[in-house]
Amino acid sequence: MPGIHLLKIAAPNVAKKARPGQFVVIRIDERGERIPLTIADWDEKEGSVTVVFMEVGTTTHRLATLGTGDYIADFVGPLGVPTHIGKFGTVVCVAGGFAVAVIKPIAQALKERGNKVISILGARTKDLLFWEDELRQVSDELIVTTDDGSYAR
């Protein structure tokens, strides 16, 4: 997807405590601005945290150019109140565009808790759909739509 990036960061302390619905604050270097990013995924055993972001300005452009072994000055988190994950029965998770990065870990946790998860994913066009397969894996049913009607499942 154009302008959308996944960044996996080694952050064992954050990965150990991360929960669905939380975020981190990243600062690339000492002069850079701090930006909040949703925790899209994490692996406690590996000690990694994955964030998803859209390249829209100087900071996210610089973040997109980072490679393996590059340095980030600050990676603070997890922050925010985690989403309440209960046994509700049937739940519906809705995401538009790359906001699926927020919904995917929530849907996954709800399914692991024993809920039937119906997810709805939308985007303006088929080209702007992101993480359809990943959301499908954690949903019992996935409905996909586009504003322009170019794609639906």
N, C-alpha and C positions, 0 to 999 in steps of 0.2 A: 504494500500500500504506500503510495507516495507520501513522503514526509513523516511517516510513522516509524518509530524505532523501538526495539527491545534492547535493554541493557541489563546484563546479568552482572551483579557486583558481589564480590566476596565480602560478606559482612556477617560472620558467624553469630555475633551477639544479637543482631537484629533478626536474623533468620530464626533463632531459637525462641524469640518472643513474639514474632509476627502473627497476626490474626486477620481474618477477612474484614475488609473495610478500613484498614489502617493505611497510613501513608508515611513517607520519609521526607526529609528536607535535605536537598543536595546543594552543595556549593563547590564548584569546580576548582577554584583557587582562592587565595586570600583576598583578592580584589573583586571576585565575582559576586553576583547576586545569589541569594538563596531562593531555591524554587521547590515547592511541594510537589511530590509525585506519588501517585497511588502505588501501593505494593500489589503488583499483578500476580506474583507467584513467589514462592520461597521454598527452599529445601534445607531443612534443619541438619540433615546428615552431611550434605555438601557444604553447608554454611554460606549459601548464596541467596540473594534477593534479586528478583527481576522487576524492573520498572518499565513502563511503556510511556512514551511521550511523543508529542507531535512537534516537529521542527518548525517553530514559528518566529523565533527571534535569535538574537546573538547568543544567549546562554544555551538554548536548546540546540542551536547549530553547533556550538563548541562541544556540547555533550555528545552529539551524534558523531563527531569525529574521533572520539576516544576509542582506543583499541585495547586488546589484551595486554595487561600489565601496566596500563596508564593509571595515573594517580588522580584521586578526587580528594580535595581538601577536607570536606565535611560530608558525612553521611549520617544523619541523625534520625533515630526512630527505634522502634515503631511509635508513631504518634497517632493521636485520635482515639476515640472510643470504638472498639471493635463492634461489628454488626452482631446483634443478638442472633444466635443460631440455636433454634429449638426444634422440637419434633412437632410440626404443625399439620402434617398430612400432605396436602398438595399445595405447592407454592409456585408462584409465577415470578420469574426474574426478567426484567426488561432492560435492554441496553440499546443505545443508538451510537453508531460509529465506533470509534475506538474506546468508548466508555465501557466496552465489553471487558476491558482490563480491570474495571472495578467489580463487575458482576461475576466474572468467572470464578474467583476464589470463594465468593459468597455462595454461588450455585453448587460448587464442589462440596463445601462444608455442609450445606443443607442436605445434599444427597447422601453424604457420608453419615449424617444424623438419622437417615431413614425416611426422608421426605420424598414424595414424587415431585420432581423438578420439571416444570415447563418453562422453557426460556424463549424469549422473543428478541430477535436481533434485527435491527433496522439500520439502513444507511441511505444516503441520497442516491447512490448508484452502486452497481455491482462492484465496480473497481474500488469503492471506498469501504467495502465490507472487510472486517478484520477479525481474526481468530474464530471463524465459523467452526472449523473442525475442533478446536480446543473447547469451545462452549458445548458442542454436540457431545463430546466425551463425558461431560459432567451433568448432562441433562437427560431426562427420560424422553423428552420431546423437545424439538427445536423448531421454531417457526421463524423463517427468514423473509424479510420484505425489503423492497427498495422504494424510495419515493417516486422514482421515474418508471417503475414497473418493469425494469430490465431483468429482474431476478426475483424469484420467490421459491420457497421450499416449505 
